Amino acid sequence: MERDEREKWRQKFLVILEGFRLLDDDFMTAAFQDNLECVDLVLQIILGNPNIRATKVITQDTLKNLQGRSVRLDIHAWANQQEFNIEIQRGGKGAAERRARYNSSLMDANTLLSGEDYDRLPESYVIFITETDVLGMSQSMYVIERMIRGSKTTFQDGSHIIYVNSSMMDLTTPLGRLMHDFHCTRAEDMYYDVLAERVRYLKETEGGTRLMSEVMENFAKDIAKEAMAQGMAQGMAQGMAQGMAQGKTDIVLEMLRGKMPIETIAHLSKFSLERVRELGKMHSLL
C-alpha cells in the first residue's frame, strides 16, 4: 500500500513538474543550483556585460539578522568582485520597494567583519524578476540608483536595485528572449541553450526529476522550520497554541504556492485534506 501511495504521488508530481517555469521559484532554485552558466547568462543579459563570470552561487540562502527579521535569497551570487541577489516574484507584494532595500541592507550587514573598512563593501545588485509590471510604468526594466538631489550626479555608494518586468517580451532583444524563456514550460521552445539544457535535464531525465522532488521536499521542510520558529515567537505574546497554529497555516500556504500536491501538504503539515483545500480556496491558490 505504501508503495502504491508513493507511486501515485510520483505521477502527480511529474504532471505538476511539466507545468513548471523558471518563474516558479522552487523550479528556478533547482535550475540554478550549482550551475554557474545559468547565473552568468542572466547577469550578463540584465547588466549588459558579457564578461560577467560567477565564482560562487548559493540558492535559497538565508541571511541572518540576530536582532530582527532574517531573509531568504532565491539566488545569492558573487562575480567580478560584485555581489548579487536575484529574486523571482510572481506577486507584487513580494517585490515591494522596501523589500529590495531590506535585502540590500542585509547583504551589506553580512559582508564586513568587525573592524573592516567600509571600502571593502563590494558593488551590490538586488534584481527582482517579476511576472507582472509591479512598478506600473510600462518599462521592461527599471534601474534604480541613488541620486544627489539638485544634480544629475549618482551617489556612489555601490548599491543597485533592478526590476525586470517579464510581462514585456520584445523578442528582438536579448532581455526579451530571456524573459520569454522564463515563461516557457518546454525546453524546445526556449531561445537560450544553457537554460534549455537545464530545463530538459530537470523535466526529462530520472536524475533531474529526482533532484526536483528533493528540492521541493527540502524547501517545504525549511519553510516548516521557519514558520514554526515564527509561530513560537508569536506564541510568547499571543499564546503558544495560537502562534503555533498560525505557523502551520503559513507552512501550508507556502507549499500551495509552490504547487505541491495537496496530499503531500496534508501529510507534512498534519492538516486534513479538507483543511488544506479550504485554505487554498480562501487564498485563491486552488
Secondary structure, 3 states (H helix, E strand, C coil): CHHHHHHHHHHHHHHHHHCCCCCCHHHHHHHHCCCHHHHHHHHHHHHCCCCCCEEEEEEEEEECCCCCCCEEEEEEEEECCEEEEEEEECCCHHHCHHHHHHHHHHHHHCCCCCCCCHHHCCEEEEEEEECCCCCCCCCCEEEECCECCCCCCECCCCEEEEEEECCCCCCCCHHHHHHHHHHCCCHHHCCCHHHHHHHHHHHHCHHHHHHHHHHHHHHHHHHHHHHHHHHHHHHHHHCHHHHHHHHHHHHHHHHHHCCCCHHHHHHHHCCCHHHHHHHHHHCCCC
